[in-house]
Amino acid sequence: MRWKRIAAAAVAAGVAQGAAAEEAARDTFARIDAIDRASLVMTVETGIVPRALGARIARALDRVAADADKPGAARPDDYLKIEPLITAVAGPDATRMHAGRSRQDIIPTVLKLEQRDRLLDLAGALDAARASLLAVAVREADTIVPAYTNGVQAQPTTLGHYLLGYAAALARDADRLHEAWARVNLSPLGAAALGTSSFPVDRKRLAALLGFDAPVENSYDAGQLAPMDLGLELTGVAANLATTAGSFAQDLYAQYHQTRPWILLREGALTGPSSIMPQKRNPVALYSLRMTASDVVGGAQAFTIMAHNVDSGMPDYKRNQAQPPARTLAEAVTLCRRWTSVLDGLVVDRARAADEVAADYSTTTELADRLQREADVPFRLGHHFASELVSYGRSHDLRPADLPFAAVKRIYAEAAAGSGLSPELPLDEASFRAALSARGMVDAAKGLGGPQPPEVRRMLAAAQARLDADRAWLDARRKGLAGAQAGLRAAFASLLTEP
């Protein structure tokens, strides 16, 4: 057993080291290094830097990067701290690579590179949460459950129908994410301080080398305005998603308030004990989800306040130390992963859910509808009759299925008095009982997007197709960035060979 523990520890250490290495490859130092390499390629190609000098600078960049990769080595996050490391190897001429650049365009480019990675991370985590949600929706497509409005049981639906509502909301979040990507994946590099420079900087080439779709066109916007409004957009996308997640968490929390819940989390990793009360099974995963959602919403509000009422060009909204939009996107990734765990751990008591519906009068809308549909009774009269029926049943502690039919007929006669209609209830007992059936009400639904089984099956298929398309979108973006990185490596490697 000891060797198994040692092997497990070694695997865990390897995973941790791999994660640390991956994160280092995406830190500010690594991003400035990528910017320097793209800048060097472009300045050599345009003749700003002579080819022989370019080779010397390229070797210096490799040396500085290798030194920074050593265990415990410093990885500076400011260009002005990295440049002396380069010149120490290649000499002061290495600063020619900086022609047409400024920290005013380097910092926004670093932020864009990080935001871009975080946005794709979020797309992947969001797609995974949607997949788990749809898996539960398929499994519980026909499970009758109570639905609530104003915190009160309103009408029966199916759990599949309910979850498809959340799937639709998450699909809109994916839309917003994709739309934001189109604006995020534009390069500020080459805008210099704000007005470009007299050097023949090829901004389109810089953009392509770093995997951007194009440059941000206006050079003032690139470094001074876009970081603010894009930060607002990105934190807004995350907050939108978090608000939906919070709503879902609260729906489940409502069940934990009950003595006989119909949906819970699987006991174990998702729940936790009380330090004093042995009966408690605290929904740890659920409140972790909700608190993460609060962190994301709070981060969005913090960035809004930070950006509000600030002169253009100020550093408040574009600091590269724990930059709020990227941090909020990272928290949104954690949110999606926690939501996925919750979805994967849901335990549904179908019989208990059906009993919850049967215990109340949430089907009486269908009774009023059936009276209008089958007996031409005006809806408001049918509504009044059904409401009186509910009052009678609750005052006598009766479930809908236990209402005496004689009392039902009497209540209808009283409701119809003075209406000009016959006082006779125009439904026989079988039709009346069927109208109050949860299954009957769900199956009778006709409208687009309703809980009826054929419509739920259609929406499930559409939601799955949409998720497949969104996964293809993400795959294409990741492949595009990988291709750009390969192109930059090849272009940079060509500099190392002097003519």
C-alpha positions as CSV (number, residue, x, y, z in Angstrom):
1,M,0.0,0.0,0.0
2,R,2.9,2.3,0.7
3,W,4.2,2.3,-2.8
4,K,0.6,3.1,-4.0
5,R,0.6,6.2,-1.8
6,I,4.0,7.2,-3.0
7,A,2.9,6.7,-6.6
8,A,-0.3,8.7,-6.0
9,A,1.7,11.5,-4.4
10,A,4.1,11.6,-7.4
11,V,1.2,11.8,-9.8
12,A,-0.4,14.6,-7.8
13,A,2.9,16.4,-7.7
14,G,3.3,16.0,-11.4
15,V,-0.2,17.4,-12.0
16,A,0.5,20.3,-9.8
17,Q,3.9,21.0,-11.5
18,G,2.1,20.8,-14.9
19,A,-0.6,23.2,-13.8
20,A,2.1,25.6,-12.5
21,A,4.0,25.4,-15.7
22,E,0.9,26.0,-17.8
23,E,0.0,29.0,-15.6
24,A,3.5,30.4,-16.0
25,A,3.2,30.1,-19.8
26,R,0.2,32.5,-19.4
27,D,1.6,35.0,-16.9
28,T,2.5,38.6,-17.7
29,F,6.2,37.8,-18.3
30,A,5.3,35.2,-20.9
31,R,2.9,37.6,-22.6
32,I,5.4,40.4,-22.8
33,D,7.9,37.8,-24.2
34,A,5.4,36.9,-26.9
35,I,4.9,40.6,-27.7
36,D,8.7,41.2,-27.9
37,R,9.1,38.2,-30.3
38,A,6.3,39.5,-32.5
39,S,7.7,43.0,-32.4
40,L,11.2,41.7,-33.3
41,V,9.9,39.7,-36.3
42,M,7.9,42.7,-37.6
43,T,10.8,45.3,-37.1
44,V,13.2,43.0,-38.9
45,E,10.7,42.4,-41.8
46,T,10.1,46.1,-42.2
47,G,13.8,47.1,-42.0
48,I,13.4,49.0,-38.7
49,V,16.0,46.5,-37.2
50,P,18.8,45.2,-39.3
51,R,18.7,41.4,-39.8
52,A,22.1,40.8,-38.1
53,L,21.0,42.8,-35.0
54,G,17.6,40.9,-35.1
55,A,19.5,37.6,-34.7
56,R,21.4,39.0,-31.7
57,I,18.2,40.2,-30.1
58,A,16.5,37.0,-30.8
59,R,19.2,35.0,-29.0
60,A,18.9,37.5,-26.1
61,L,15.2,36.9,-25.9
62,D,15.7,33.2,-25.8
63,R,18.3,33.6,-23.0
64,V,16.1,35.8,-20.9
65,A,13.1,33.5,-21.3
66,A,15.2,30.4,-20.4
67,D,16.6,32.2,-17.3
68,A,13.0,33.1,-16.2
69,D,11.9,29.5,-16.6
70,K,14.4,28.3,-14.0
71,P,12.9,27.2,-10.6
72,G,12.6,30.2,-8.3
73,A,13.7,32.7,-11.0
74,A,12.1,36.1,-11.1
75,R,9.5,36.7,-13.9
76,P,9.1,40.5,-14.1
77,D,5.7,41.8,-15.1
78,D,6.8,45.2,-16.4
79,Y,8.5,45.8,-19.8
80,L,10.9,48.3,-18.3
81,K,12.1,45.6,-15.9
82,I,12.5,43.1,-18.7
83,E,14.3,45.4,-21.2
84,P,17.5,45.7,-19.1
85,L,17.7,41.9,-19.0
86,I,17.7,41.9,-22.8
87,T,20.2,44.7,-23.2
88,A,22.5,42.9,-20.7
89,V,22.8,40.1,-23.2
90,A,22.5,41.9,-26.6
91,G,23.7,45.4,-25.8
92,P,21.9,48.8,-26.0
93,D,21.1,48.3,-29.7
94,A,18.5,45.8,-28.6
95,T,16.2,48.7,-27.7
96,R,15.7,49.3,-31.4
97,M,13.1,46.5,-31.2
98,H,11.0,49.0,-29.1
99,A,10.7,51.4,-32.0
100,G,7.1,52.5,-32.4
101,R,6.0,50.9,-29.1
102,S,5.1,52.2,-25.6
103,R,4.0,50.7,-22.4
104,Q,0.8,52.4,-23.3
105,D,0.2,49.8,-26.1
106,I,2.1,47.0,-24.5
107,I,0.0,46.9,-21.3
108,P,-3.3,46.9,-23.2
109,T,-2.0,44.1,-25.4
110,V,-1.0,42.1,-22.3
111,L,-4.4,42.6,-21.0
112,K,-6.0,41.5,-24.2
113,L,-3.9,38.4,-24.4
114,E,-5.0,37.4,-20.9
115,Q,-8.6,38.4,-21.4
116,R,-8.6,36.3,-24.6
117,D,-7.3,33.2,-22.8
118,R,-9.8,33.7,-19.9
119,L,-12.7,34.2,-22.3
120,L,-11.9,30.9,-24.0
121,D,-11.5,29.2,-20.7
122,L,-14.9,30.5,-19.7
123,A,-16.4,29.3,-23.0
124,G,-15.1,25.8,-22.3
125,A,-16.4,25.8,-18.7
126,L,-19.7,27.2,-19.8
127,D,-20.1,24.5,-22.5
128,A,-19.3,21.8,-19.9
129,A,-22.0,23.2,-17.5
130,R,-24.5,23.3,-20.4
131,A,-23.7,19.7,-21.3
132,S,-24.3,18.6,-17.7
133,L,-27.5,20.5,-17.5
134,L,-28.8,19.0,-20.7
135,A,-27.8,15.5,-19.5
136,V,-30.1,16.0,-16.4
137,A,-32.8,17.5,-18.7
138,V,-32.8,14.4,-20.9
139,R,-32.9,12.0,-17.8
140,E,-35.7,14.0,-16.2
141,A,-37.5,15.1,-19.3
142,D,-40.8,13.6,-18.1
143,T,-40.5,14.1,-14.4
144,I,-43.4,16.1,-13.1
145,V,-42.3,18.9,-10.6
146,P,-43.9,22.0,-9.1
147,A,-42.9,25.3,-10.6
148,Y,-43.1,28.5,-8.6
149,T,-43.9,32.2,-9.2
150,N,-43.6,34.8,-6.5
151,G,-42.2,32.0,-4.3
152,V,-45.5,30.1,-4.4
153,Q,-46.3,26.9,-6.2
154,A,-47.9,28.0,-9.5
155,Q,-48.3,25.2,-12.0
156,P,-46.8,21.8,-12.7
157,T,-44.1,21.4,-15.3
158,T,-41.4,18.9,-15.9
159,L,-37.9,19.1,-14.7
160,G,-36.7,18.7,-18.3
161,H,-38.8,21.8,-19.2
162,Y,-37.5,23.8,-16.3
163,L,-33.8,22.9,-17.0
164,L,-34.3,23.8,-20.7
165,G,-35.2,27.3,-19.5
166,Y,-31.8,27.6,-17.9
167,A,-30.2,26.1,-21.0
168,A,-31.8,28.9,-23.1
169,A,-30.3,31.5,-20.7
170,L,-26.9,29.9,-20.8
171,A,-27.1,29.8,-24.6
172,R,-27.6,33.6,-24.5
173,D,-24.6,33.9,-22.3
174,A,-22.6,32.0,-24.9
175,D,-23.9,34.4,-27.6
176,R,-22.7,37.3,-25.5
177,L,-19.3,35.6,-25.0
178,H,-18.9,35.1,-28.7
179,E,-19.9,38.6,-29.5
180,A,-17.4,39.9,-26.9
181,W,-14.6,37.8,-28.5
182,A,-15.0,39.7,-31.8
183,R,-14.0,42.9,-29.9
184,V,-11.5,41.4,-27.5
185,N,-9.5,39.7,-30.3
186,L,-8.3,43.0,-31.8
187,S,-4.7,44.1,-31.2
188,P,-3.6,47.4,-29.6
189,L,0.0,46.8,-30.4
190,G,1.8,49.3,-32.6
191,A,-0.5,52.2,-31.4
192,A,2.5,53.4,-29.3
193,A,1.6,56.0,-26.7
194,L,-1.6,57.0,-28.5
195,G,-0.7,58.4,-32.0
196,T,1.5,55.7,-33.5
197,S,5.0,56.8,-34.6
198,S,7.1,57.8,-37.6
199,F,8.5,54.2,-37.9
200,P,6.8,52.0,-40.6
201,V,5.2,49.7,-38.0
202,D,3.1,47.1,-39.6
203,R,0.2,46.8,-37.1
204,K,-1.6,44.2,-39.1
205,R,1.4,41.9,-39.1
206,L,1.8,42.3,-35.3
207,A,-1.9,41.4,-34.9
208,A,-1.5,38.3,-37.1
209,L,1.6,37.1,-35.3
210,L,-0.2,37.2,-31.9
211,G,-3.3,35.6,-33.2
212,F,-5.5,38.7,-33.3
213,D,-8.1,39.0,-36.0
214,A,-7.0,42.6,-36.8
215,P,-5.7,45.8,-35.0
216,V,-7.9,48.1,-33.1
217,E,-8.0,50.8,-35.8
218,N,-7.9,54.1,-34.0
219,S,-4.6,54.4,-32.1
220,Y,-6.1,56.5,-29.4
221,D,-8.9,54.1,-28.8
222,A,-6.5,51.1,-28.8
223,G,-4.7,52.0,-25.6
224,Q,-6.8,54.6,-23.9
225,L,-10.5,53.8,-24.4
226,A,-11.0,50.2,-25.4
227,P,-9.5,48.8,-22.2
228,M,-12.3,50.6,-20.3
229,D,-15.4,49.7,-22.3
230,L,-14.2,46.2,-23.0
231,G,-13.5,45.6,-19.3
232,L,-17.1,46.7,-18.7
233,E,-18.4,44.3,-21.3
234,L,-16.4,41.3,-20.1
235,T,-17.3,41.8,-16.5
236,G,-20.9,42.3,-17.6
237,V,-20.9,39.0,-19.5
238,A,-19.6,37.2,-16.4
239,A,-22.1,39.0,-14.1
240,N,-24.9,38.0,-16.4
241,L,-23.9,34.4,-16.2
242,A,-23.4,34.6,-12.4
243,T,-26.9,36.1,-11.9
244,T,-28.4,33.1,-13.7
245,A,-26.3,30.7,-11.6
246,G,-27.4,32.5,-8.5
247,S,-31.1,32.1,-9.4
248,F,-30.6,28.4,-10.0
249,A,-28.8,28.0,-6.6
250,Q,-31.6,29.8,-4.9
251,D,-34.2,27.4,-6.5
252,L,-32.4,24.5,-5.0
253,Y,-31.9,26.2,-1.7
254,A,-35.7,26.5,-1.4
255,Q,-35.8,22.7,-1.2
256,Y,-33.3,22.6,1.6
257,H,-35.7,24.6,3.6
258,Q,-38.3,21.9,3.4
259,T,-38.6,18.8,5.7
260,R,-39.3,16.6,2.6
261,P,-37.4,18.0,-0.3
262,W,-37.9,16.5,-3.8
263,I,-34.4,17.5,-5.1
264,L,-31.1,17.4,-3.2
265,L,-27.4,17.0,-3.7
266,R,-25.8,13.6,-3.5
267,E,-24.3,13.1,0.0
268,G,-20.5,13.0,0.1
269,A,-18.2,15.5,-1.6
270,L,-21.0,18.0,-2.3
271,T,-22.3,18.1,1.2
272,G,-20.8,18.8,4.6
273,P,-21.6,17.9,8.3
274,S,-22.4,20.3,11.1
275,S,-19.9,20.6,14.0
276,I,-22.7,20.1,16.5
277,M,-25.9,18.9,14.8
278,P,-25.6,15.3,13.6
279,Q,-28.7,15.5,11.4
280,K,-27.3,18.2,9.2
281,R,-26.2,17.6,5.6
282,N,-25.1,21.1,4.6
283,P,-25.2,21.8,0.8
284,V,-21.6,22.9,0.6
285,A,-21.4,22.8,-3.2
286,L,-24.6,24.8,-3.5
287,Y,-23.5,27.7,-1.3
288,S,-20.0,27.6,-2.8
289,L,-21.7,28.1,-6.2
290,R,-23.8,31.0,-4.8
291,M,-20.9,32.7,-3.1
292,T,-18.8,32.4,-6.3
293,A,-21.6,34.0,-8.2
294,S,-21.6,36.8,-5.7
295,D,-17.9,37.3,-6.1
296,V,-18.3,37.6,-9.9
297,V,-21.1,40.1,-9.6
298,G,-19.1,42.0,-7.0
299,G,-16.1,42.0,-9.3
300,A,-18.2,43.5,-12.2
301,Q,-19.5,46.2,-9.9
302,A,-15.9,47.0,-8.6
303,F,-14.6,47.4,-12.2
304,T,-17.6,49.7,-13.1
305,I,-16.8,51.9,-10.1
306,M,-13.1,51.8,-11.0
307,A,-13.7,52.9,-14.6
308,H,-16.5,55.4,-13.8
309,N,-15.7,59.1,-13.9
310,V,-12.0,58.6,-14.8
311,D,-10.2,60.7,-17.5
312,S,-9.3,58.8,-20.6
313,G,-5.8,57.5,-20.6
314,M,-5.7,56.9,-16.8
315,P,-4.3,53.6,-15.5
316,D,-7.2,52.8,-13.2
317,Y,-9.0,50.5,-15.6
318,K,-5.9,49.0,-17.3
319,R,-3.6,48.0,-14.5
320,N,-1.9,44.6,-15.3
321,Q,-1.6,43.6,-11.6
322,A,-4.5,41.3,-10.9
323,Q,-6.5,43.1,-13.6
324,P,-10.2,43.0,-12.6
325,P,-11.8,41.8,-15.9
326,A,-9.4,38.9,-16.3
327,R,-9.8,38.0,-12.6
328,T,-13.6,38.2,-12.9
329,L,-13.5,35.9,-15.9
330,A,-11.4,33.4,-14.0
331,E,-13.9,33.5,-11.2
332,A,-16.7,32.9,-13.7
333,V,-14.8,29.8,-14.9
334,T,-14.7,28.5,-11.2
335,L,-18.4,29.3,-11.1
336,C,-19.2,27.1,-14.1
337,R,-17.1,24.3,-12.8
338,R,-19.0,24.4,-9.5
339,W,-22.3,24.6,-11.3
340,T,-21.3,21.5,-13.3
341,S,-20.5,19.6,-10.0
342,V,-23.9,20.6,-8.6
343,L,-25.7,19.4,-11.8
344,D,-23.8,16.1,-11.8
345,G,-24.7,15.5,-8.2
346,L,-28.5,16.2,-8.3
347,V,-30.7,13.5,-6.8
348,V,-34.3,13.8,-7.8
349,D,-37.1,12.1,-5.9
350,R,-39.7,11.8,-8.6
351,A,-42.4,10.4,-6.4
352,R,-41.9,13.1,-3.8
353,A,-42.0,15.8,-6.5
354,A,-45.3,14.3,-7.9
355,D,-46.7,14.2,-4.4
356,E,-45.8,17.9,-3.9
357,V,-47.8,18.8,-7.0
358,A,-50.7,16.6,-6.0
359,A,-50.8,18.2,-2.5
360,D,-51.7,21.7,-3.9
361,Y,-54.1,23.3,-6.4
362,S,-51.6,24.3,-9.1
363,T,-53.6,22.5,-11.8
364,T,-56.7,24.7,-11.4
365,T,-55.7,26.9,-14.4
366,E,-56.3,23.9,-16.6
367,L,-59.8,23.4,-15.0
368,A,-60.8,27.0,-16.0
369,D,-59.2,26.4,-19.5
370,R,-61.1,23.2,-20.0
371,L,-64.4,24.8,-19.0
372,Q,-63.9,27.4,-21.7
373,R,-62.5,25.0,-24.3
374,E,-65.1,22.2,-23.9
375,A,-68.2,23.9,-22.5
376,D,-67.9,27.5,-23.7
377,V,-67.8,28.8,-20.1
378,P,-66.1,32.3,-20.0
379,F,-62.6,32.1,-18.6
380,R,-63.2,34.6,-15.8
381,L,-66.2,32.6,-14.6
382,G,-64.2,29.4,-14.7
383,H,-61.4,31.1,-12.9
384,H,-63.8,32.3,-10.2
385,F,-65.2,28.8,-9.8
386,A,-61.7,27.3,-9.6
387,S,-60.7,29.9,-7.0
388,E,-63.7,29.1,-4.8
389,L,-62.9,25.4,-5.2
390,V,-59.4,26.0,-3.9
391,S,-60.7,28.0,-0.9
392,Y,-63.1,25.2,-0.1
393,G,-60.5,22.4,-0.4
394,R,-57.9,24.2,1.7
395,S,-60.4,25.1,4.4
396,H,-61.3,21.4,4.6
397,D,-57.7,20.1,4.4
398,L,-58.5,18.3,1.2
399,R,-56.2,17.5,-1.8
400,P,-57.6,18.2,-5.2
401,A,-58.1,14.5,-5.8
402,D,-60.1,14.2,-2.6
403,L,-62.7,16.9,-3.4
404,P,-66.2,15.5,-3.1
405,F,-67.9,15.8,-6.5
406,A,-71.2,16.8,-4.9
407,A,-69.5,19.8,-3.3
408,V,-67.8,20.6,-6.6
409,K,-71.1,20.8,-8.4
410,R,-72.6,23.0,-5.6
411,I,-69.7,25.4,-5.7
412,Y,-70.0,25.7,-9.5
413,A,-73.8,26.4,-9.2
414,E,-73.0,29.2,-6.7
415,A,-70.3,30.7,-9.0
416,A,-72.6,30.6,-12.0
417,A,-75.5,32.3,-10.3
418,G,-76.5,35.5,-12.0
419,S,-74.3,34.8,-15.1
420,G,-77.1,33.6,-17.3
421,L,-75.5,30.2,-17.7
422,S,-76.8,26.9,-16.5
423,P,-76.0,26.1,-12.8
424,E,-75.1,22.6,-13.8
425,L,-71.3,21.8,-14.0
426,P,-70.8,21.0,-17.7
427,L,-68.1,18.4,-16.9
428,D,-68.7,14.8,-15.7
429,E,-66.7,13.6,-12.8
430,A,-64.1,11.8,-15.0
431,S,-63.5,15.0,-17.0
432,F,-63.3,17.1,-13.9
433,R,-60.7,14.7,-12.3
434,A,-58.7,14.6,-15.5
435,A,-58.6,18.4,-15.6
436,L,-57.0,18.5,-12.1
437,S,-54.3,15.9,-13.1
438,A,-50.8,17.2,-13.3
439,R,-49.9,14.8,-16.1
440,G,-53.1,15.8,-17.9
441,M,-52.3,19.5,-17.6
442,V,-48.7,19.1,-18.8
443,D,-49.7,16.9,-21.7
444,A,-52.6,19.2,-22.7
445,A,-50.2,22.1,-23.2
446,K,-50.2,23.3,-26.8
447,G,-48.0,26.4,-27.0
448,L,-44.5,26.8,-28.5
449,G,-41.9,26.0,-25.8
450,G,-44.3,24.4,-23.4
451,P,-43.7,21.4,-21.1
452,Q,-45.6,18.9,-23.3
453,P,-43.3,15.9,-24.1
454,P,-43.1,16.5,-27.9
455,E,-42.1,20.1,-27.4
456,V,-39.6,19.2,-24.7
457,R,-38.0,16.6,-27.0
458,R,-37.8,19.2,-29.8
459,M,-36.2,21.8,-27.5
460,L,-33.7,19.2,-26.2
461,A,-32.6,18.4,-29.7
462,A,-32.2,22.1,-30.6
463,A,-30.3,22.8,-27.4
464,Q,-27.9,20.0,-28.0
465,A,-27.3,21.1,-31.6
466,R,-26.6,24.6,-30.4
467,L,-24.2,23.3,-27.8
468,D,-22.4,21.3,-30.5
469,A,-22.1,24.4,-32.7
470,D,-20.7,26.4,-29.7
471,R,-18.1,23.7,-29.0
472,A,-17.1,23.8,-32.7
473,W,-16.7,27.6,-32.3
474,L,-14.4,27.2,-29.4
475,D,-12.4,24.5,-31.1
476,A,-11.9,26.8,-34.1
477,R,-10.7,29.7,-32.0
478,R,-8.3,27.5,-30.1
479,K,-6.9,26.0,-33.3
480,G,-6.6,29.5,-34.7
481,L,-4.5,30.7,-31.8
482,A,-2.4,27.6,-31.9
483,G,-1.7,28.2,-35.6
484,A,-0.7,31.8,-34.9
485,Q,1.7,30.7,-32.1
486,A,3.2,28.1,-34.5
487,G,3.6,30.9,-37.1
488,L,5.3,33.2,-34.6
489,R,7.7,30.5,-33.5
490,A,8.6,29.7,-37.1
491,A,9.1,33.4,-38.0
492,F,11.2,34.0,-34.8
493,A,13.3,30.9,-35.5
494,S,14.2,32.2,-38.9
495,L,15.7,35.3,-37.3
496,L,18.2,33.1,-35.4
497,T,19.9,32.2,-38.7
498,E,22.0,35.2,-39.9
499,P,22.1,35.7,-43.7
